[in-house]
């Protein structure tokens, strides 16, 4: 049977095949709810695949394990997809009471959930929850998880929201929002929220298209000197970056702000996400940023 892939379909940025491939590079396996597959089935055909089905098809194409959670429904899922002219999407079946993290034998997994299984959050999370014809794909499981509220705050920061704006949506004080983001950055071995965003974008846990969609103007390449300052602030304060680059602090601030303007970003966090999305910030600039395993406080710019 000819396999149908989403290159034939116009899709939203978060649902793009590029993102699915990135997720599958950092998560070598998928756990999918049988209920989610049955919910997506009415919207699947040989000429159009909903995001959930495209994700699993990419996993099978890459030879990765796909674990079906809910073995008692597997016959119904198989019959429904066969009726629609689609291949079987999973490689193994898990019983309903079997824990996917135990069955995955340390592979790691992208977990697909239904809306009723997804915890509510105060702040919308457009990058983490995407529609599957009215159904929901859950965020990839980070090796160092955090609360859904804190993760939602992080997504809003990627979209260019300031600490004050995030606080208004989450009913927290701006200082508490900042502390939460610095805390999760430290727990994941990063020095600052911008450092955390860069690492999570490269590892497939955050979608940089969120930042691009929220850009004030179409992004363009910053001047090299301006970009150097922005990159230098990924893992440190502006003052320290100025010292690294042998610049006056005011000059460094002007160059960083010029980089933000060129990228259409409101904040440095949004700017680095846009820079990665349009490939003006190279991956090695993030990988070479100094990680830390110790808990750190919030530095002052």
DRENPA-279647 format. One line per 5 residues: their letters; for each residue x, y, z of C-alpha. Coordinates in Angstrom, 2 decimals, decimal comma. Example, Ala and Ser with C-alpha at 12.3 -4.5 7.8 and 13.67 -1.06 7.14 Angstrom:
2
AS) 12,30:-4,50:7,80; 13,67:-1,06:7,14
END
This chain:
301
XXXXX) 0,00:0,00:0,00; 1,33:3,45:-0,88; 2,20:5,47:2,22; 0,77:8,98:2,35; 2,79:11,68:4,05
XXXXX) 1,92:15,23:5,00; 4,05:16,85:2,30; 0,83:16,65:0,27; -1,03:18,76:2,82; -0,81:22,40:3,87
XXXXX) -0,29:22,37:7,64; 0,09:24,84:10,47; 3,69:25,58:11,58; 3,54:23,54:14,79; 2,05:20,59:12,91
XXXXX) 4,79:20,65:10,28; 6,78:17,59:9,32; 9,99:19,40:10,28; 8,79:19,63:13,88; 7,71:15,98:13,92
XXXXX) 11,14:14,92:12,69; 12,78:17,07:15,37; 10,60:15,51:18,07; 11,41:12,02:16,87; 15,15:12,77:16,87
XXXXX) 15,07:13,62:20,57; 12,38:11,07:21,53; 13,18:7,71:19,93; 9,71:6,25:20,32; 6,03:7,14:20,65
XXXXX) 3,31:6,10:23,10; -0,17:6,69:21,66; -3,58:6,25:23,28; -5,88:3,90:21,36; -8,68:6,29:22,22
XXXXX) -6,77:9,14:20,56; -6,37:7,10:17,37; -10,07:6,25:17,32; -10,89:9,94:17,81; -8,61:10,95:14,94
XXXXX) -9,84:8,20:12,59; -12,93:10,04:11,24; -10,62:12,79:10,00; -8,05:10,47:8,37; -8,04:9,28:4,76
XXXXX) -5,53:8,25:2,10; -5,39:11,87:0,88; -5,34:13,74:4,22; -3,74:12,76:7,51; -4,40:14,62:10,78
XXXXX) -1,28:15,65:12,77; -1,50:12,67:15,13; -1,47:10,18:12,26; 1,35:12,03:10,48; 3,45:11,91:13,65
XXXXX) 3,02:8,14:13,92; 3,63:7,65:10,20; 6,92:9,52:10,50; 7,87:7,31:13,45; 7,16:4,15:11,45
XXXXX) 9,03:5,52:8,44; 12,04:6,16:10,70; 11,84:2,63:12,13; 11,01:3,84:15,65; 8,81:1,94:18,10
XXXXX) 5,20:3,07:18,44; 3,49:1,71:21,56; -0,32:1,54:21,48; -1,71:2,15:24,99; -4,99:0,24:25,32
XXXXX) -4,54:-3,23:23,84; -8,22:-4,11:24,31; -9,07:-1,46:21,68; -6,34:-2,43:19,21; -8,63:-4,61:17,08
XXXXX) -11,12:-1,75:16,71; -8,35:0,71:15,83; -6,81:-1,68:13,28; -10,19:-2,32:11,63; -11,03:1,38:11,44
XXXXX) -7,73:2,38:9,87; -7,79:-0,58:7,46; -11,26:0,50:6,37; -9,82:3,94:5,58; -7,01:2,43:3,51
XXXXX) -4,25:3,18:6,06; -1,55:0,92:7,40; -1,21:-0,20:11,02; 0,56:2,56:12,90; 1,95:0,79:15,96
XXXXX) 4,60:-1,83:16,65; 3,65:-2,96:20,16; 0,54:-3,03:22,34; 0,31:-2,05:26,01; -2,44:-3,14:28,36
XXXXX) -4,58:-0,34:29,76; -3,03:-0,69:33,23; 0,53:-1,05:31,94; 2,64:2,05:32,50; 4,08:3,34:29,20
XXXXX) 7,29:4,56:30,85; 7,98:1,03:32,09; 7,12:-0,62:28,80; 9,22:1,80:26,75; 12,39:0,28:28,21
XXXXX) 14,11:3,62:28,55; 13,48:4,75:24,97; 11,77:7,97:26,00; 8,47:8,82:24,37; 6,19:11,44:22,93
XXXXX) 2,88:10,87:24,70; -0,36:11,56:22,85; -3,32:12,41:25,09; -7,00:13,21:24,74; -8,43:16,52:26,03
XXXXX) -9,94:14,93:29,12; -6,51:13,54:30,02; -4,78:16,92:29,70; -4,42:19,00:32,86; -5,90:22,48:32,69
XXXXX) -3,51:25,42:32,81; -4,12:29,07:33,53; -2,08:30,35:30,59; -2,82:29,14:27,03; -0,09:26,92:25,59
XXXXX) -0,36:27,20:21,79; 3,02:25,58:21,22; 2,41:22,60:23,46; -1,18:21,71:22,70; -2,10:21,56:19,04
XXXXX) -5,39:20,57:17,50; -5,84:17,15:15,94; -9,17:17,90:14,29; -10,49:18,90:17,68; -8,31:16,45:19,62
XXXXX) -5,10:17,29:21,43; -1,49:16,13:21,17; 0,34:16,47:24,46; 3,79:17,99:24,84; 6,81:15,71:24,62
XXXXX) 7,88:14,53:28,06; 10,96:16,41:29,18; 13,56:14,37:31,11; 13,40:17,11:33,76; 9,66:17,85:33,91
XXXXX) 8,07:20,93:35,41; 4,51:21,92:36,25; 2,17:22,63:33,36; 1,71:26,17:34,65; 5,46:26,86:34,62
XXXXX) 5,78:25,29:31,18; 2,91:27,48:30,00; 4,74:30,53:31,36; 7,79:29,46:29,38; 5,77:29,18:26,18
XXXXX) 4,35:32,65:26,74; 7,88:33,98:27,23; 8,86:32,41:23,89; 5,94:34,30:22,33; 7,45:37,58:23,53
XXXXX) 5,35:38,17:26,63; 7,09:40,13:29,37; 7,16:38,91:32,98; 4,49:41,50:33,78; 2,21:40,29:30,99
XXXXX) 2,63:36,65:31,96; 1,87:37,60:35,55; -1,39:39,26:34,51; -2,54:36,07:32,79; -1,44:33,70:35,54
XXXXX) -2,41:35,75:38,61; 1,17:35,63:39,91; 3,44:38,54:40,78; 6,04:39,35:38,09; 8,80:38,39:40,53
XXXXX) 7,21:34,98:41,04; 7,02:34,41:37,27; 10,67:35,35:36,88; 11,67:33,13:39,79; 9,74:30,20:38,30
XXXXX) 11,46:30,55:34,92; 14,92:30,89:36,43; 14,20:27,91:38,67; 13,22:25,62:35,79; 16,23:26,86:33,83
XXXXX) 18,52:25,91:36,70; 16,86:22,51:37,16; 17,57:21,74:33,49; 21,20:22,82:33,68; 20,72:26,24:32,07
XXXXX) 21,74:29,64:33,38; 18,90:31,82:32,12; 15,46:31,50:30,49; 16,97:32,39:27,10; 19,50:29,57:27,52
XXXXX) 16,70:27,19:28,48; 14,60:28,21:25,47; 17,49:27,63:23,09; 18,29:24,20:24,49; 14,63:23,11:24,51
XXXXX) 14,12:24,35:20,94; 17,12:22,36:19,72; 16,00:19,27:21,64; 12,44:19,46:20,29; 10,60:20,44:23,48
XXXXX) 9,66:23,96:22,35; 8,41:25,09:18,96; 10,23:28,26:17,78; 7,40:28,97:15,33; 5,52:30,36:18,36
XXXXX) 8,06:33,17:18,51; 8,01:33,80:14,76; 4,21:34,02:14,64; 4,30:36,63:17,43; 7,04:38,73:15,77
XXXXX) 6,25:42,44:15,49; 7,62:42,57:11,93; 8,88:39,94:9,50; 12,27:38,84:10,91; 15,47:39,67:9,04
XXXXX) 19,12:38,91:9,71; 20,62:41,26:12,31; 23,99:42,90:11,70; 26,77:40,48:12,73; 27,99:42,74:15,55
XXXXX) 24,44:43,04:16,91; 23,88:39,29:16,65; 27,14:38,61:18,49; 25,83:40,50:21,52; 22,49:38,67:21,46
XXXXX) 24,23:35,29:21,27; 26,60:36,27:24,08; 23,61:36,97:26,35; 22,08:33,52:25,86; 23,76:32,15:28,97
XXXXX) 24,82:35,26:30,87; 23,90:38,82:31,80; 24,28:41,76:29,45; 27,03:43,18:31,65; 29,04:39,95:31,50
XXXXX) 28,45:39,67:27,76; 29,80:43,21:27,32; 32,94:42,22:29,23; 33,34:39,08:27,10; 33,13:41,16:23,92
XXXXX) 35,24:44,04:25,30; 32,36:46,48:24,84; 30,99:49,35:26,85; 27,74:48,17:28,49; 25,71:50,91:26,78
XXXXX) 27,12:49,89:23,39; 26,31:46,25:24,13; 22,75:47,18:25,11; 22,26:49,20:21,92; 23,53:46,30:19,80
XXXXX) 21,35:43,76:21,56; 18,31:46,01:21,11; 19,18:46,42:17,42; 19,25:42,64:17,07; 15,83:42,41:18,73
XXXXX) 14,45:45,03:16,33; 15,81:43,22:13,27; 14,27:39,95:14,45; 10,93:41,57:15,27; 11,22:40,47:18,89
XXXXX) 9,93:42,18:21,99; 12,25:40,37:24,40; 15,64:38,60:24,29; 13,91:35,26:24,96; 11,69:35,68:21,90
XXXXX) 14,67:36,93:19,90; 16,79:33,82:20,43; 13,85:31,57:19,54; 13,30:33,51:16,31; 17,04:33,44:15,62
XXXXX) 17,03:29,65:15,85; 13,86:29,37:13,77; 15,27:31,40:10,86; 18,72:29,87:11,36; 20,69:33,06:12,03
XXXXX) 21,73:31,63:15,41; 23,74:28,44:14,73; 23,12:25,36:16,83; 26,74:25,27:18,01; 26,31:28,72:19,61
XXXXX) 23,74:27,17:21,94; 25,50:23,85:22,46; 28,67:25,70:23,47; 26,87:27,84:26,04; 28,08:26,83:29,48
XXXXX) 25,68:24,42:31,24; 25,40:24,32:34,99; 24,18:21,55:37,25; 23,88:23,73:40,32; 20,86:25,75:41,31
XXXXX) 21,40:29,43:40,60; 19,62:32,60:41,53; 18,37:35,20:39,16; 21,21:37,44:37,92; 20,62:41,13:37,29
X) 21,22:42,60:33,84
END
